[in-house]
Amino acid sequence: MATTTNPPMNKIEDRPGMGPYSSTEAKTKTPGEGSVAEKARDLASSVTEKAREAVSTATDKARDTASTVAGKASEMGASVGHSAEEATAAVGCGMKSLAGSIREHAPQSGMLRTASTNVAESLESGGRYLQEEGLRGIGEDLTNLVRRNPVPALLLALGAGYLFARATRS
């Protein structure tokens, strides 16, 4: 029978856990532990992929929700705008009706008759304008007026702001 003797462990490289391989490299090289590291990597990869999918799904849902909210807001804005136009037309109709009432009840002659007729004509003209042009027409006309007369418009705005500030101050 031949007996085998273990060689002496004189060098550091010959001792277990020592040598040119670091302790982590030695651990990955032991049997059975390589498959655990692979499983851990696979699990981490799987978790990362699921997290990416969750973020993607949440992003898609947020986009859909934002799109839906924007659509609803647009519909509401259009509805409010349409309601405002209808209200403006109703005010114009009321002004024309008031003009007719003033004409009916105006005195038959004299200076009061002339003043009543002028007021009725102005009300009728304003009512017709509101019915035909609406808020959009008023905005366009006001914009054109400011463009043609910027300095008076600025002075008027400053004066109105000053009066408003004085009125709201206690």
Secondary structure, 3 states (H helix, E strand, C coil): CCCCCCCCCCCHHHCCCCCCCCHHHHHHHCCCHHHHHHHHHHHHHHHHHHHHHHHHHHHHHHHHHHHHHHHHHHHHHHHHHHHHHHHHHHHHHHHHHHHHHHHHHCCCCCHHHHHHHHHHHHHHHHHHHHHHHHHHHHHHHHHHHHHHCHHHHHHHHHHHHHHHHHHHCC
